[in-house]
Amino acid sequence: SSCGVIVKKSLSTRTHNCVCGCELHRDTNAAINILNLAKNRGGHPQINATGVGISTLVGDSARSWGFPP
């Protein structure tokens, strides 16, 4: 994620060590790579999420709605 060099590793290798000096947990490195890829592509052009918006008032709680504690 630091310099763009691909470093092959087995699944048992949990740390990404690059010749440029970058040392990260392999999952952190992968997450940074995915984030950078999304940023370079401009993100997703539309939102496909649907659902019901739920809001609560300040001081309101699930108990006041009849939910068990």
HTML snippet that shows the backbone in 3Dmol.js (N, CA, C, O; Angstrom):
<script src="https://3Dmol.org/build/3Dmol-min.js"></script>
<div id="view" style="width:600px;height:400px;position:relative"></div>
<script>
const pdb = `
ATOM      1  N   SER A   1       0.825  -1.205   0.000  1.00  0.00           N
ATOM      2  CA  SER A   1       0.000   0.000   0.000  1.00  0.00           C
ATOM      3  C   SER A   1       0.858   1.253   0.000  1.00  0.00           C
ATOM      4  O   SER A   1       0.374   2.331  -0.346  1.00  0.00           O
ATOM      5  N   SER A   2       2.110   1.133   0.378  1.00  0.00           N
ATOM      6  CA  SER A   2       2.974   2.308   0.469  1.00  0.00           C
ATOM      7  C   SER A   2       3.575   2.689  -0.880  1.00  0.00           C
ATOM      8  O   SER A   2       3.536   3.853  -1.276  1.00  0.00           O
ATOM      9  N   CYS A   3       4.141   1.688  -1.594  1.00  0.00           N
ATOM     10  CA  CYS A   3       4.856   2.009  -2.836  1.00  0.00           C
ATOM     11  C   CYS A   3       4.256   1.349  -4.069  1.00  0.00           C
ATOM     12  O   CYS A   3       4.617   1.706  -5.191  1.00  0.00           O
ATOM     13  N   GLY A   4       3.353   0.398  -3.889  1.00  0.00           N
ATOM     14  CA  GLY A   4       2.706  -0.250  -5.030  1.00  0.00           C
ATOM     15  C   GLY A   4       3.339  -1.563  -5.451  1.00  0.00           C
ATOM     16  O   GLY A   4       2.811  -2.233  -6.339  1.00  0.00           O
ATOM     17  N   VAL A   5       4.454  -1.954  -4.845  1.00  0.00           N
ATOM     18  CA  VAL A   5       5.104  -3.216  -5.180  1.00  0.00           C
ATOM     19  C   VAL A   5       4.271  -4.366  -4.611  1.00  0.00           C
ATOM     20  O   VAL A   5       3.855  -4.322  -3.453  1.00  0.00           O
ATOM     21  N   ILE A   6       4.029  -5.397  -5.433  1.00  0.00           N
ATOM     22  CA  ILE A   6       3.289  -6.568  -4.973  1.00  0.00           C
ATOM     23  C   ILE A   6       4.273  -7.544  -4.340  1.00  0.00           C
ATOM     24  O   ILE A   6       5.259  -7.940  -4.961  1.00  0.00           O
ATOM     25  N   VAL A   7       3.993  -7.924  -3.101  1.00  0.00           N
ATOM     26  CA  VAL A   7       4.851  -8.856  -2.369  1.00  0.00           C
ATOM     27  C   VAL A   7       4.062 -10.150  -2.176  1.00  0.00           C
ATOM     28  O   VAL A   7       3.095 -10.182  -1.415  1.00  0.00           O
ATOM     29  N   LYS A   8       4.472 -11.213  -2.862  1.00  0.00           N
ATOM     30  CA  LYS A   8       3.804 -12.507  -2.723  1.00  0.00           C
ATOM     31  C   LYS A   8       4.091 -13.074  -1.342  1.00  0.00           C
ATOM     32  O   LYS A   8       5.199 -12.951  -0.821  1.00  0.00           O
ATOM     33  N   LYS A   9       3.068 -13.698  -0.755  1.00  0.00           N
ATOM     34  CA  LYS A   9       3.236 -14.319   0.557  1.00  0.00           C
ATOM     35  C   LYS A   9       2.235 -15.453   0.701  1.00  0.00           C
ATOM     36  O   LYS A   9       1.192 -15.459   0.048  1.00  0.00           O
ATOM     37  N   SER A  10       2.556 -16.404   1.554  1.00  0.00           N
ATOM     38  CA  SER A  10       1.640 -17.505   1.824  1.00  0.00           C
ATOM     39  C   SER A  10       0.570 -17.024   2.801  1.00  0.00           C
ATOM     40  O   SER A  10       0.714 -15.972   3.423  1.00  0.00           O
ATOM     41  N   LEU A  11      -0.499 -17.800   2.930  1.00  0.00           N
ATOM     42  CA  LEU A  11      -1.573 -17.416   3.854  1.00  0.00           C
ATOM     43  C   LEU A  11      -1.115 -17.426   5.308  1.00  0.00           C
ATOM     44  O   LEU A  11      -1.702 -16.744   6.149  1.00  0.00           O
ATOM     45  N   SER A  12      -0.078 -18.187   5.607  1.00  0.00           N
ATOM     46  CA  SER A  12       0.399 -18.238   6.986  1.00  0.00           C
ATOM     47  C   SER A  12       1.235 -17.017   7.368  1.00  0.00           C
ATOM     48  O   SER A  12       1.483 -16.780   8.550  1.00  0.00           O
ATOM     49  N   THR A  13       1.670 -16.246   6.375  1.00  0.00           N
ATOM     50  CA  THR A  13       2.443 -15.035   6.634  1.00  0.00           C
ATOM     51  C   THR A  13       1.474 -13.912   6.966  1.00  0.00           C
ATOM     52  O   THR A  13       0.681 -13.513   6.113  1.00  0.00           O
ATOM     53  N   ARG A  14       1.522 -13.395   8.188  1.00  0.00           N
ATOM     54  CA  ARG A  14       0.544 -12.411   8.646  1.00  0.00           C
ATOM     55  C   ARG A  14       1.031 -10.969   8.553  1.00  0.00           C
ATOM     56  O   ARG A  14       0.252 -10.044   8.782  1.00  0.00           O
ATOM     57  N   THR A  15       2.323 -10.756   8.217  1.00  0.00           N
ATOM     58  CA  THR A  15       2.873  -9.405   8.157  1.00  0.00           C
ATOM     59  C   THR A  15       3.336  -9.099   6.748  1.00  0.00           C
ATOM     60  O   THR A  15       3.988  -9.921   6.105  1.00  0.00           O
ATOM     61  N   HIS A  16       2.997  -7.917   6.271  1.00  0.00           N
ATOM     62  CA  HIS A  16       3.457  -7.442   4.970  1.00  0.00           C
ATOM     63  C   HIS A  16       4.755  -6.672   5.196  1.00  0.00           C
ATOM     64  O   HIS A  16       4.769  -5.644   5.873  1.00  0.00           O
ATOM     65  N   ASN A  17       5.846  -7.182   4.622  1.00  0.00           N
ATOM     66  CA  ASN A  17       7.145  -6.525   4.704  1.00  0.00           C
ATOM     67  C   ASN A  17       7.597  -6.223   3.282  1.00  0.00           C
ATOM     68  O   ASN A  17       7.794  -7.140   2.485  1.00  0.00           O
ATOM     69  N   CYS A  18       7.761  -4.961   2.964  1.00  0.00           N
ATOM     70  CA  CYS A  18       8.133  -4.541   1.612  1.00  0.00           C
ATOM     71  C   CYS A  18       9.581  -4.043   1.585  1.00  0.00           C
ATOM     72  O   CYS A  18      10.142  -3.652   2.608  1.00  0.00           O
ATOM     73  N   VAL A  19      10.163  -4.070   0.392  1.00  0.00           N
ATOM     74  CA  VAL A  19      11.530  -3.577   0.230  1.00  0.00           C
ATOM     75  C   VAL A  19      11.623  -2.077   0.501  1.00  0.00           C
ATOM     76  O   VAL A  19      12.709  -1.570   0.783  1.00  0.00           O
ATOM     77  N   CYS A  20      10.506  -1.365   0.419  1.00  0.00           N
ATOM     78  CA  CYS A  20      10.517   0.083   0.667  1.00  0.00           C
ATOM     79  C   CYS A  20      10.543   0.399   2.164  1.00  0.00           C
ATOM     80  O   CYS A  20      10.697   1.556   2.552  1.00  0.00           O
ATOM     81  N   GLY A  21      10.390  -0.644   3.014  1.00  0.00           N
ATOM     82  CA  GLY A  21      10.414  -0.433   4.454  1.00  0.00           C
ATOM     83  C   GLY A  21       9.042  -0.482   5.105  1.00  0.00           C
ATOM     84  O   GLY A  21       8.940  -0.419   6.330  1.00  0.00           O
ATOM     85  N   CYS A  22       7.988  -0.594   4.311  1.00  0.00           N
ATOM     86  CA  CYS A  22       6.624  -0.665   4.839  1.00  0.00           C
ATOM     87  C   CYS A  22       6.419  -2.008   5.548  1.00  0.00           C
ATOM     88  O   CYS A  22       6.641  -3.065   4.957  1.00  0.00           O
ATOM     89  N   GLU A  23       5.995  -1.961   6.810  1.00  0.00           N
ATOM     90  CA  GLU A  23       5.691  -3.166   7.583  1.00  0.00           C
ATOM     91  C   GLU A  23       4.322  -2.996   8.220  1.00  0.00           C
ATOM     92  O   GLU A  23       4.136  -2.149   9.094  1.00  0.00           O
ATOM     93  N   LEU A  24       3.359  -3.809   7.777  1.00  0.00           N
ATOM     94  CA  LEU A  24       1.987  -3.743   8.275  1.00  0.00           C
ATOM     95  C   LEU A  24       1.431  -5.148   8.419  1.00  0.00           C
ATOM     96  O   LEU A  24       1.921  -6.087   7.793  1.00  0.00           O
ATOM     97  N   HIS A  25       0.399  -5.286   9.255  1.00  0.00           N
ATOM     98  CA  HIS A  25      -0.367  -6.532   9.276  1.00  0.00           C
ATOM     99  C   HIS A  25      -0.959  -6.684   7.883  1.00  0.00           C
ATOM    100  O   HIS A  25      -1.401  -5.695   7.298  1.00  0.00           O
ATOM    101  N   ARG A  26      -0.979  -7.892   7.339  1.00  0.00           N
ATOM    102  CA  ARG A  26      -1.415  -8.073   5.950  1.00  0.00           C
ATOM    103  C   ARG A  26      -2.857  -7.624   5.728  1.00  0.00           C
ATOM    104  O   ARG A  26      -3.181  -7.144   4.642  1.00  0.00           O
ATOM    105  N   ASP A  27      -3.738  -7.768   6.730  1.00  0.00           N
ATOM    106  CA  ASP A  27      -5.124  -7.327   6.582  1.00  0.00           C
ATOM    107  C   ASP A  27      -5.223  -5.808   6.534  1.00  0.00           C
ATOM    108  O   ASP A  27      -6.038  -5.260   5.792  1.00  0.00           O
ATOM    109  N   THR A  28      -4.394  -5.125   7.324  1.00  0.00           N
ATOM    110  CA  THR A  28      -4.364  -3.662   7.296  1.00  0.00           C
ATOM    111  C   THR A  28      -3.879  -3.180   5.938  1.00  0.00           C
ATOM    112  O   THR A  28      -4.443  -2.249   5.362  1.00  0.00           O
ATOM    113  N   ASN A  29      -2.831  -3.820   5.430  1.00  0.00           N
ATOM    114  CA  ASN A  29      -2.307  -3.459   4.116  1.00  0.00           C
ATOM    115  C   ASN A  29      -3.365  -3.668   3.033  1.00  0.00           C
ATOM    116  O   ASN A  29      -3.531  -2.823   2.153  1.00  0.00           O
ATOM    117  N   ALA A  30      -4.075  -4.786   3.095  1.00  0.00           N
ATOM    118  CA  ALA A  30      -5.127  -5.068   2.117  1.00  0.00           C
ATOM    119  C   ALA A  30      -6.252  -4.041   2.199  1.00  0.00           C
ATOM    120  O   ALA A  30      -6.764  -3.601   1.170  1.00  0.00           O
ATOM    121  N   ALA A  31      -6.642  -3.656   3.415  1.00  0.00           N
ATOM    122  CA  ALA A  31      -7.702  -2.658   3.587  1.00  0.00           C
ATOM    123  C   ALA A  31      -7.293  -1.311   2.997  1.00  0.00           C
ATOM    124  O   ALA A  31      -8.104  -0.632   2.368  1.00  0.00           O
ATOM    125  N   ILE A  32      -6.035  -0.928   3.200  1.00  0.00           N
ATOM    126  CA  ILE A  32      -5.538   0.330   2.627  1.00  0.00           C
ATOM    127  C   ILE A  32      -5.551   0.248   1.105  1.00  0.00           C
ATOM    128  O   ILE A  32      -5.923   1.211   0.435  1.00  0.00           O
ATOM    129  N   ASN A  33      -5.145  -0.902   0.553  1.00  0.00           N
ATOM    130  CA  ASN A  33      -5.161  -1.075  -0.898  1.00  0.00           C
ATOM    131  C   ASN A  33      -6.573  -0.954  -1.465  1.00  0.00           C
ATOM    132  O   ASN A  33      -6.774  -0.314  -2.497  1.00  0.00           O
ATOM    133  N   ILE A  34      -7.547  -1.561  -0.799  1.00  0.00           N
ATOM    134  CA  ILE A  34      -8.943  -1.491  -1.251  1.00  0.00           C
ATOM    135  C   ILE A  34      -9.456  -0.054  -1.170  1.00  0.00           C
ATOM    136  O   ILE A  34     -10.121   0.421  -2.091  1.00  0.00           O
ATOM    137  N   LEU A  35      -9.150   0.639  -0.073  1.00  0.00           N
ATOM    138  CA  LEU A  35      -9.567   2.035   0.081  1.00  0.00           C
ATOM    139  C   LEU A  35      -8.965   2.901  -1.015  1.00  0.00           C
ATOM    140  O   LEU A  35      -9.665   3.723  -1.607  1.00  0.00           O
ATOM    141  N   ASN A  36      -7.668   2.729  -1.295  1.00  0.00           N
ATOM    142  CA  ASN A  36      -7.014   3.519  -2.343  1.00  0.00           C
ATOM    143  C   ASN A  36      -7.592   3.217  -3.713  1.00  0.00           C
ATOM    144  O   ASN A  36      -7.737   4.125  -4.532  1.00  0.00           O
ATOM    145  N   LEU A  37      -7.926   1.964  -3.981  1.00  0.00           N
ATOM    146  CA  LEU A  37      -8.546   1.591  -5.249  1.00  0.00           C
ATOM    147  C   LEU A  37      -9.896   2.288  -5.416  1.00  0.00           C
ATOM    148  O   LEU A  37     -10.200   2.816  -6.485  1.00  0.00           O
ATOM    149  N   ALA A  38     -10.700   2.286  -4.354  1.00  0.00           N
ATOM    150  CA  ALA A  38     -12.010   2.944  -4.407  1.00  0.00           C
ATOM    151  C   ALA A  38     -11.859   4.450  -4.611  1.00  0.00           C
ATOM    152  O   ALA A  38     -12.611   5.049  -5.379  1.00  0.00           O
ATOM    153  N   LYS A  39     -10.903   5.057  -3.934  1.00  0.00           N
ATOM    154  CA  LYS A  39     -10.684   6.502  -4.086  1.00  0.00           C
ATOM    155  C   LYS A  39     -10.244   6.846  -5.506  1.00  0.00           C
ATOM    156  O   LYS A  39     -10.682   7.851  -6.065  1.00  0.00           O
ATOM    157  N   ASN A  40      -9.380   6.018  -6.090  1.00  0.00           N
ATOM    158  CA  ASN A  40      -8.896   6.273  -7.443  1.00  0.00           C
ATOM    159  C   ASN A  40      -9.974   6.083  -8.492  1.00  0.00           C
ATOM    160  O   ASN A  40      -9.901   6.677  -9.568  1.00  0.00           O
ATOM    161  N   ARG A  41     -10.966   5.270  -8.198  1.00  0.00           N
ATOM    162  CA  ARG A  41     -12.071   5.056  -9.133  1.00  0.00           C
ATOM    163  C   ARG A  41     -13.202   6.052  -8.909  1.00  0.00           C
ATOM    164  O   ARG A  41     -14.188   6.042  -9.647  1.00  0.00           O
ATOM    165  N   GLY A  42     -13.075   6.895  -7.922  1.00  0.00           N
ATOM    166  CA  GLY A  42     -14.111   7.887  -7.658  1.00  0.00           C
ATOM    167  C   GLY A  42     -15.248   7.361  -6.815  1.00  0.00           C
ATOM    168  O   GLY A  42     -16.301   7.993  -6.735  1.00  0.00           O
ATOM    169  N   GLY A  43     -15.059   6.230  -6.190  1.00  0.00           N
ATOM    170  CA  GLY A  43     -16.113   5.681  -5.342  1.00  0.00           C
ATOM    171  C   GLY A  43     -17.212   5.048  -6.158  1.00  0.00           C
ATOM    172  O   GLY A  43     -17.064   4.863  -7.366  1.00  0.00           O
ATOM    173  N   HIS A  44     -18.286   4.722  -5.531  1.00  0.00           N
ATOM    174  CA  HIS A  44     -19.431   4.109  -6.186  1.00  0.00           C
ATOM    175  C   HIS A  44     -20.328   5.217  -6.729  1.00  0.00           C
ATOM    176  O   HIS A  44     -20.643   6.156  -5.998  1.00  0.00           O
ATOM    177  N   PRO A  45     -20.747   5.134  -7.990  1.00  0.00           N
ATOM    178  CA  PRO A  45     -21.527   6.218  -8.582  1.00  0.00           C
ATOM    179  C   PRO A  45     -22.927   6.398  -8.029  1.00  0.00           C
ATOM    180  O   PRO A  45     -23.511   7.473  -8.164  1.00  0.00           O
ATOM    181  N   GLN A  46     -23.473   5.363  -7.409  1.00  0.00           N
ATOM    182  CA  GLN A  46     -24.818   5.490  -6.851  1.00  0.00           C
ATOM    183  C   GLN A  46     -24.940   4.658  -5.595  1.00  0.00           C
ATOM    184  O   GLN A  46     -24.120   3.778  -5.336  1.00  0.00           O
ATOM    185  N   ILE A  47     -25.963   4.940  -4.822  1.00  0.00           N
ATOM    186  CA  ILE A  47     -26.209   4.190  -3.606  1.00  0.00           C
ATOM    187  C   ILE A  47     -27.362   3.231  -3.869  1.00  0.00           C
ATOM    188  O   ILE A  47     -28.434   3.657  -4.299  1.00  0.00           O
ATOM    189  N   ASN A  48     -27.157   1.960  -3.620  1.00  0.00           N
ATOM    190  CA  ASN A  48     -28.196   0.961  -3.848  1.00  0.00           C
ATOM    191  C   ASN A  48     -28.839   0.495  -2.549  1.00  0.00           C
ATOM    192  O   ASN A  48     -29.678  -0.406  -2.563  1.00  0.00           O
ATOM    193  N   ALA A  49     -28.456   1.096  -1.434  1.00  0.00           N
ATOM    194  CA  ALA A  49     -28.995   0.673  -0.147  1.00  0.00           C
ATOM    195  C   ALA A  49     -30.433   1.138   0.005  1.00  0.00           C
ATOM    196  O   ALA A  49     -30.791   2.244  -0.401  1.00  0.00           O
ATOM    197  N   THR A  50     -31.244   0.284   0.592  1.00  0.00           N
ATOM    198  CA  THR A  50     -32.620   0.647   0.899  1.00  0.00           C
ATOM    199  C   THR A  50     -32.901   0.231   2.333  1.00  0.00           C
ATOM    200  O   THR A  50     -32.210  -0.621   2.890  1.00  0.00           O
ATOM    201  N   GLY A  51     -33.884   0.816   2.902  1.00  0.00           N
ATOM    202  CA  GLY A  51     -34.222   0.450   4.276  1.00  0.00           C
ATOM    203  C   GLY A  51     -35.049   1.534   4.915  1.00  0.00           C
ATOM    204  O   GLY A  51     -35.404   2.531   4.286  1.00  0.00           O
ATOM    205  N   VAL A  52     -35.341   1.323   6.152  1.00  0.00           N
ATOM    206  CA  VAL A  52     -36.154   2.250   6.916  1.00  0.00           C
ATOM    207  C   VAL A  52     -35.237   3.040   7.831  1.00  0.00           C
ATOM    208  O   VAL A  52     -34.458   2.472   8.597  1.00  0.00           O
ATOM    209  N   GLY A  53     -35.339   4.341   7.743  1.00  0.00           N
ATOM    210  CA  GLY A  53     -34.554   5.169   8.643  1.00  0.00           C
ATOM    211  C   GLY A  53     -35.168   5.175  10.023  1.00  0.00           C
ATOM    212  O   GLY A  53     -36.378   5.348  10.171  1.00  0.00           O
ATOM    213  N   ILE A  54     -34.353   4.992  11.019  1.00  0.00           N
ATOM    214  CA  ILE A  54     -34.829   4.990  12.400  1.00  0.00           C
ATOM    215  C   ILE A  54     -34.082   6.078  13.154  1.00  0.00           C
ATOM    216  O   ILE A  54     -32.854   6.155  13.110  1.00  0.00           O
ATOM    217  N   SER A  55     -34.828   6.899  13.834  1.00  0.00           N
ATOM    218  CA  SER A  55     -34.178   7.914  14.653  1.00  0.00           C
ATOM    219  C   SER A  55     -34.756   7.839  16.060  1.00  0.00           C
ATOM    220  O   SER A  55     -35.906   7.443  16.252  1.00  0.00           O
ATOM    221  N   THR A  56     -33.968   8.214  17.013  1.00  0.00           N
ATOM    222  CA  THR A  56     -34.440   8.245  18.387  1.00  0.00           C
ATOM    223  C   THR A  56     -34.227   9.639  18.944  1.00  0.00           C
ATOM    224  O   THR A  56     -33.296  10.345  18.556  1.00  0.00           O
ATOM    225  N   LEU A  57     -35.078  10.014  19.833  1.00  0.00           N
ATOM    226  CA  LEU A  57     -34.961  11.312  20.469  1.00  0.00           C
ATOM    227  C   LEU A  57     -33.930  11.239  21.579  1.00  0.00           C
ATOM    228  O   LEU A  57     -33.730  10.181  22.176  1.00  0.00           O
ATOM    229  N   VAL A  58     -33.285  12.338  21.855  1.00  0.00           N
ATOM    230  CA  VAL A  58     -32.326  12.384  22.946  1.00  0.00           C
ATOM    231  C   VAL A  58     -33.045  12.043  24.240  1.00  0.00           C
ATOM    232  O   VAL A  58     -34.093  12.608  24.552  1.00  0.00           O
ATOM    233  N   GLY A  59     -32.468  11.108  24.991  1.00  0.00           N
ATOM    234  CA  GLY A  59     -33.080  10.692  26.243  1.00  0.00           C
ATOM    235  C   GLY A  59     -34.063   9.550  26.080  1.00  0.00           C
ATOM    236  O   GLY A  59     -34.493   8.962  27.072  1.00  0.00           O
ATOM    237  N   ASP A  60     -34.427   9.223  24.845  1.00  0.00           N
ATOM    238  CA  ASP A  60     -35.340   8.115  24.596  1.00  0.00           C
ATOM    239  C   ASP A  60     -34.562   6.813  24.705  1.00  0.00           C
ATOM    240  O   ASP A  60     -33.353   6.791  24.477  1.00  0.00           O
ATOM    241  N   SER A  61     -35.226   5.758  25.042  1.00  0.00           N
ATOM    242  CA  SER A  61     -34.546   4.472  25.147  1.00  0.00           C
ATOM    243  C   SER A  61     -35.447   3.372  24.603  1.00  0.00           C
ATOM    244  O   SER A  61     -36.649   3.569  24.429  1.00  0.00           O
ATOM    245  N   ALA A  62     -34.856   2.220  24.337  1.00  0.00           N
ATOM    246  CA  ALA A  62     -35.612   1.074  23.855  1.00  0.00           C
ATOM    247  C   ALA A  62     -36.650   0.644  24.878  1.00  0.00           C
ATOM    248  O   ALA A  62     -37.709   0.137  24.507  1.00  0.00           O
ATOM    249  N   ARG A  63     -36.363   0.839  26.157  1.00  0.00           N
ATOM    250  CA  ARG A  63     -37.301   0.446  27.206  1.00  0.00           C
ATOM    251  C   ARG A  63     -38.615   1.226  27.076  1.00  0.00           C
ATOM    252  O   ARG A  63     -39.688   0.665  27.293  1.00  0.00           O
ATOM    253  N   SER A  64     -38.537   2.508  26.724  1.00  0.00           N
ATOM    254  CA  SER A  64     -39.764   3.297  26.596  1.00  0.00           C
ATOM    255  C   SER A  64     -40.594   2.860  25.400  1.00  0.00           C
ATOM    256  O   SER A  64     -41.765   3.225  25.299  1.00  0.00           O
ATOM    257  N   TRP A  65     -40.011   2.086  24.493  1.00  0.00           N
ATOM    258  CA  TRP A  65     -40.746   1.579  23.337  1.00  0.00           C
ATOM    259  C   TRP A  65     -41.338   0.217  23.618  1.00  0.00           C
ATOM    260  O   TRP A  65     -42.000  -0.356  22.753  1.00  0.00           O
ATOM    261  N   GLY A  66     -41.114  -0.319  24.820  1.00  0.00           N
ATOM    262  CA  GLY A  66     -41.663  -1.621  25.174  1.00  0.00           C
ATOM    263  C   GLY A  66     -40.703  -2.763  24.978  1.00  0.00           C
ATOM    264  O   GLY A  66     -41.097  -3.917  25.143  1.00  0.00           O
ATOM    265  N   PHE A  67     -39.443  -2.494  24.628  1.00  0.00           N
ATOM    266  CA  PHE A  67     -38.457  -3.562  24.474  1.00  0.00           C
ATOM    267  C   PHE A  67     -37.936  -3.948  25.850  1.00  0.00           C
ATOM    268  O   PHE A  67     -37.841  -3.111  26.749  1.00  0.00           O
ATOM    269  N   PRO A  68     -37.598  -5.229  26.005  1.00  0.00           N
ATOM    270  CA  PRO A  68     -37.048  -5.655  27.304  1.00  0.00           C
ATOM    271  C   PRO A  68     -35.676  -5.036  27.551  1.00  0.00           C
ATOM    272  O   PRO A  68     -34.971  -4.699  26.600  1.00  0.00           O
ATOM    273  N   PRO A  69     -35.291  -4.883  28.808  1.00  0.00           N
ATOM    274  CA  PRO A  69     -33.994  -4.272  29.129  1.00  0.00           C
ATOM    275  C   PRO A  69     -32.841  -5.139  28.713  1.00  0.00           C
ATOM    276  O   PRO A  69     -31.685  -4.767  28.913  1.00  0.00           O
TER     277      PRO A  69
END
`;
const viewer = $3Dmol.createViewer("view");
viewer.addModel(pdb, "pdb");
viewer.setStyle({}, {cartoon: {color: "spectrum"}});
viewer.zoomTo();
viewer.render();
</script>
